[in-house]
Amino acid sequence: MADSSRLAERKVPTRRVSLEDSFGTVPRHFAADGDLVMSHFHAALSALFPDGEDFFVRSVRHYRDRITEPELKQAVAGFIGQEAMHGREHRAFNGRLDELGYHTKRIERIAKRLLEFREKAVPPIANLALTAALEHFTATMAELVMTSEEARESFGEEAVRELFVWHALEESEHKAVAFDVYRAVGGSERLRVLTMKVIRIGFVLAVVSEMTWTLATDRATYRPGNLLRSLRRFRQSPVMSPTMWRQLKEYDRPGFHPDDRDTTALVADWRERLFGSGGSMVAKLAGRPAA
């Protein structure tokens, strides 16, 4: 069962952010200093997000009627609202990336078909286990974005940075929701850990495969020395830090819970920075969310 006192403190507000208008001027190599590989890395993540977020929502919603704790019910509603907004804004960004030659819309269609096939092929509890595991992935990356100025600067264009930083904040806000639903409906520790062991490799392979495809169709890849210089910078970036990999592996520990990593102060800080009085993204809201 979920910890009721912890659930009562959790806030998962749905913020109706609209960023589409700011994507129109994003250039092909939008990352800091026009970096080739980092641009393709961020594009690869964005291409996977919309249908991944839809899958997460369906996986959690399947068990919604079995949740009895009012606080968890409320958190689930916030989770669904946040993920829906993430999917919408990343689809808009992917539309711009597709115009720039990243094949993001084709990748979206492939991801959609694969996830729909999975939903038909495996039991709902296995899909919820996958959702909980991938939420740990996104929460780990979100923490990196919020704590590392270098990681934030790597997005380059302001519109892209706003998209990913807002997404990071909300991934941290709802990082334990799918996990708590999984526990509440009787998901096993064995399935939870095994799913993460498989997806830790599978997710990396998916991103690398996607990047390889899009880099191969980018003329900038073939400029003498460009790819090698960019790969060297990428290997030195925060996303390649061993610390991040160790944090991902924390999920395998018996009795693990996402809230074992206390990001309360970090989340409060970024809520204020983005959506507090004078926050940098207040103007992007259709209406002010609950505090």
C-alpha positions as CSV (number, residue, x, y, z in Angstrom):
1,M,0.0,0.0,0.0
2,A,1.1,3.6,-0.6
3,D,2.1,5.8,2.3
4,S,-1.0,7.9,2.9
5,S,0.9,10.8,4.6
6,R,3.3,11.0,1.6
7,L,0.4,10.9,-0.9
8,A,-1.3,13.7,1.0
9,E,1.7,15.9,0.4
10,R,2.0,15.1,-3.3
11,K,0.8,17.8,-5.7
12,V,0.3,16.8,-9.3
13,P,-1.3,19.9,-11.0
14,T,-2.3,19.9,-14.7
15,R,-0.8,23.0,-16.3
16,R,-2.2,23.9,-19.7
17,V,1.0,25.0,-21.3
18,S,1.1,26.1,-24.9
19,L,4.5,26.3,-26.6
20,E,3.6,25.5,-30.2
21,D,4.0,29.1,-31.5
22,S,7.6,29.2,-30.2
23,F,8.7,26.2,-32.2
24,G,8.4,27.8,-35.6
25,T,11.8,29.4,-35.6
26,V,13.7,26.4,-34.1
27,P,16.6,25.6,-36.5
28,R,17.7,22.1,-37.6
29,H,20.6,21.9,-35.2
30,F,19.0,23.6,-32.3
31,A,21.2,22.3,-29.5
32,A,23.9,24.5,-27.9
33,D,26.5,25.7,-30.4
34,G,24.5,23.9,-33.1
35,D,25.8,20.6,-31.8
36,L,25.0,17.7,-34.2
37,V,24.7,14.7,-32.0
38,M,23.0,16.5,-29.1
39,S,20.4,17.9,-31.4
40,H,19.6,14.4,-32.7
41,F,19.6,13.0,-29.1
42,H,17.0,15.5,-27.9
43,A,15.0,14.9,-31.1
44,A,15.1,11.1,-30.5
45,L,13.7,11.5,-27.0
46,S,11.0,13.9,-28.2
47,A,9.9,11.5,-31.0
48,L,9.3,8.7,-28.4
49,F,7.4,10.8,-25.9
50,P,3.9,11.4,-27.4
51,D,2.9,7.8,-27.9
52,G,4.9,6.7,-24.8
53,E,2.9,9.2,-22.7
54,D,-0.4,7.9,-24.2
55,F,0.7,4.3,-23.4
56,F,1.5,5.4,-19.8
57,V,-2.0,7.0,-19.4
58,R,-3.7,3.9,-20.7
59,S,-1.7,1.6,-18.5
60,V,-2.6,3.5,-15.4
61,R,-6.2,4.3,-16.4
62,H,-6.8,0.5,-16.8
63,Y,-6.5,0.2,-13.0
64,R,-8.2,3.5,-12.0
65,D,-11.3,1.8,-10.7
66,R,-9.3,-0.4,-8.4
67,I,-7.7,2.5,-6.5
68,T,-9.5,3.2,-3.2
69,E,-7.2,5.8,-1.6
70,P,-8.6,9.3,-2.3
71,E,-5.1,10.8,-2.4
72,L,-3.8,8.3,-4.9
73,K,-7.0,8.8,-7.0
74,Q,-6.3,12.5,-7.1
75,A,-2.6,11.9,-8.0
76,V,-3.7,9.6,-10.9
77,A,-6.0,12.3,-12.2
78,G,-3.1,14.7,-12.1
79,F,-0.8,12.2,-13.8
80,I,-3.2,11.7,-16.6
81,G,-3.6,15.4,-17.1
82,Q,0.1,16.1,-17.1
83,E,1.0,13.3,-19.5
84,A,-1.7,14.4,-21.9
85,M,-0.2,17.9,-22.0
86,H,3.3,16.5,-22.5
87,G,2.2,14.4,-25.4
88,R,0.4,17.3,-27.0
89,E,3.4,19.7,-26.8
90,H,6.0,17.1,-27.9
91,R,3.8,16.3,-30.9
92,A,3.9,20.0,-31.8
93,F,7.6,20.1,-31.4
94,N,8.0,16.8,-33.4
95,G,6.0,18.5,-36.2
96,R,8.6,21.1,-36.4
97,L,11.5,18.6,-36.2
98,D,9.8,16.6,-39.0
99,E,9.8,19.7,-41.2
100,L,13.6,20.0,-40.5
101,G,14.2,16.4,-41.6
102,Y,14.2,14.3,-38.4
103,H,11.6,11.8,-39.4
104,T,9.9,12.2,-36.0
105,K,6.4,11.6,-37.4
106,R,7.4,8.3,-38.9
107,I,9.0,7.3,-35.6
108,E,5.9,8.3,-33.7
109,R,3.9,5.9,-36.0
110,I,6.3,3.1,-35.4
111,A,6.2,3.7,-31.6
112,K,2.4,3.7,-31.7
113,R,2.2,0.4,-33.5
114,L,4.7,-1.3,-31.3
115,L,3.0,-0.2,-28.1
116,E,-0.4,-1.1,-29.4
117,F,0.9,-4.6,-30.2
118,R,2.4,-4.9,-26.8
119,E,-0.9,-4.0,-25.2
120,K,-2.6,-6.9,-27.0
121,A,0.2,-9.4,-26.4
122,V,0.9,-9.0,-22.6
123,P,-1.3,-8.7,-19.5
124,P,-2.2,-5.2,-18.3
125,I,-0.1,-5.6,-15.2
126,A,3.0,-6.0,-17.4
127,N,2.2,-2.8,-19.2
128,L,1.9,-1.0,-15.8
129,A,5.2,-2.5,-14.8
130,L,6.8,-1.1,-17.9
131,T,5.2,2.3,-17.2
132,A,6.6,2.4,-13.7
133,A,10.0,1.5,-15.0
134,L,10.0,4.1,-17.7
135,E,8.7,6.7,-15.3
136,H,11.9,6.0,-13.3
137,F,13.9,6.7,-16.5
138,T,12.1,10.0,-17.1
139,A,12.4,11.0,-13.4
140,T,16.1,10.3,-13.4
141,M,16.6,12.4,-16.5
142,A,14.3,15.1,-15.1
143,E,16.4,15.3,-11.9
144,L,19.5,15.7,-14.1
145,V,17.9,18.5,-16.1
146,M,16.8,20.4,-13.0
147,T,20.2,20.1,-11.2
148,S,22.6,20.5,-14.0
149,E,23.0,23.9,-15.7
150,E,25.1,22.2,-18.4
151,A,22.3,19.8,-19.1
152,R,19.8,22.6,-19.5
153,E,22.1,24.6,-21.7
154,S,22.5,21.6,-24.0
155,F,19.0,22.2,-25.3
156,G,20.2,25.4,-27.0
157,E,17.1,27.1,-28.3
158,E,14.9,28.7,-25.6
159,A,11.7,27.1,-26.9
160,V,13.3,23.6,-26.7
161,R,14.7,24.3,-23.2
162,E,11.3,25.5,-21.9
163,L,9.7,22.3,-23.3
164,F,12.1,19.9,-21.6
165,V,12.5,21.8,-18.3
166,W,8.7,22.1,-17.9
167,H,8.5,18.4,-18.7
168,A,11.2,17.6,-16.2
169,L,9.4,19.4,-13.4
170,E,6.2,17.5,-14.0
171,E,7.9,14.1,-14.4
172,S,9.4,14.8,-10.9
173,E,6.0,15.8,-9.5
174,H,4.4,12.5,-10.6
175,K,7.4,10.2,-10.5
176,A,5.8,7.8,-8.0
177,V,2.2,7.7,-9.3
178,A,2.5,4.7,-11.7
179,F,4.7,2.9,-9.1
180,D,2.1,3.4,-6.4
181,V,-0.7,2.2,-8.6
182,Y,1.4,-0.9,-9.5
183,R,1.9,-1.7,-5.8
184,A,-1.7,-0.9,-4.9
185,V,-3.1,-3.5,-7.5
186,G,-0.7,-6.2,-6.4
187,G,2.2,-6.0,-8.9
188,S,5.0,-8.3,-7.9
189,E,8.6,-7.2,-7.0
190,R,9.9,-9.9,-9.4
191,L,8.1,-8.5,-12.4
192,R,8.9,-4.9,-11.4
193,V,12.7,-5.5,-11.3
194,L,12.8,-7.8,-14.3
195,T,11.0,-5.3,-16.4
196,M,13.6,-2.6,-15.5
197,K,16.5,-4.9,-16.2
198,V,15.1,-5.5,-19.8
199,I,14.0,-1.9,-20.5
200,R,17.2,-0.3,-19.2
201,I,18.9,-1.9,-22.3
202,G,15.9,-1.7,-24.6
203,F,15.4,2.0,-24.1
204,V,19.0,2.8,-24.8
205,L,19.0,0.6,-27.9
206,A,15.8,2.3,-29.2
207,V,17.3,5.8,-28.7
208,V,20.7,4.8,-30.3
209,S,18.9,3.2,-33.3
210,E,16.7,6.2,-33.8
211,M,19.7,8.6,-33.6
212,T,21.7,6.4,-36.1
213,W,18.9,6.6,-38.6
214,T,18.4,10.3,-38.4
215,L,22.1,11.1,-38.3
216,A,22.6,9.0,-41.4
217,T,20.2,11.2,-43.3
218,D,21.7,14.5,-42.1
219,R,24.2,16.1,-44.5
220,A,26.0,17.7,-41.5
221,T,27.0,14.2,-40.4
222,Y,29.3,13.9,-43.4
223,R,31.3,17.2,-43.0
224,P,34.9,16.2,-42.3
225,G,35.4,15.7,-38.5
226,N,31.9,17.0,-37.6
227,L,30.5,13.7,-36.3
228,L,33.6,12.7,-34.3
229,R,33.9,16.1,-32.6
230,S,30.3,16.0,-31.7
231,L,30.5,12.4,-30.4
232,R,33.4,13.4,-28.2
233,R,31.4,16.3,-26.7
234,F,28.4,13.9,-26.2
235,R,30.5,11.4,-24.3
236,Q,31.5,14.2,-21.9
237,S,28.0,15.5,-21.4
238,P,26.0,15.0,-18.1
239,V,23.7,12.5,-19.8
240,M,26.6,10.1,-20.1
241,S,27.6,10.3,-16.5
242,P,28.0,7.0,-14.6
243,T,26.1,8.7,-11.7
244,M,23.0,8.7,-13.9
245,W,23.3,5.0,-14.7
246,R,23.8,4.2,-11.0
247,Q,20.7,6.1,-10.2
248,L,18.7,4.1,-12.8
249,K,20.0,0.9,-11.2
250,E,18.6,1.9,-7.8
251,Y,15.3,0.7,-9.1
252,D,16.5,-2.9,-8.8
253,R,16.9,-2.7,-5.0
254,P,14.4,-4.7,-3.0
255,G,11.9,-2.4,-1.4
256,F,12.8,0.5,-3.7
257,H,10.4,3.5,-3.9
258,P,10.8,6.6,-6.2
259,D,10.4,8.8,-3.2
260,D,13.6,7.3,-1.6
261,R,15.2,10.2,-3.6
262,D,13.8,13.2,-1.9
263,T,13.4,15.9,-4.6
264,T,10.8,17.9,-2.7
265,A,13.0,21.0,-2.4
266,L,14.2,20.7,-6.0
267,V,10.6,20.5,-7.2
268,A,9.5,23.5,-5.1
269,D,12.4,25.6,-6.4
270,W,11.5,24.9,-10.1
271,R,7.8,25.4,-9.5
272,E,8.6,28.9,-8.3
273,R,11.1,29.5,-11.1
274,L,8.7,28.5,-13.9
275,F,5.2,29.2,-12.5
276,G,5.5,31.3,-9.4
277,S,5.0,35.0,-9.3
278,G,7.1,36.3,-12.2
279,G,8.0,32.7,-13.3
280,S,9.6,32.4,-16.7
281,M,6.8,30.3,-18.1
282,V,3.7,31.9,-16.6
283,A,3.0,33.6,-19.9
284,K,2.8,30.2,-21.6
285,L,-0.1,29.1,-19.4
286,A,-3.7,29.1,-20.6
287,G,-4.7,29.6,-17.0
288,R,-2.9,29.5,-13.6
289,P,-2.8,26.0,-12.1
290,A,-3.4,25.2,-8.4
291,A,-0.4,26.0,-6.3
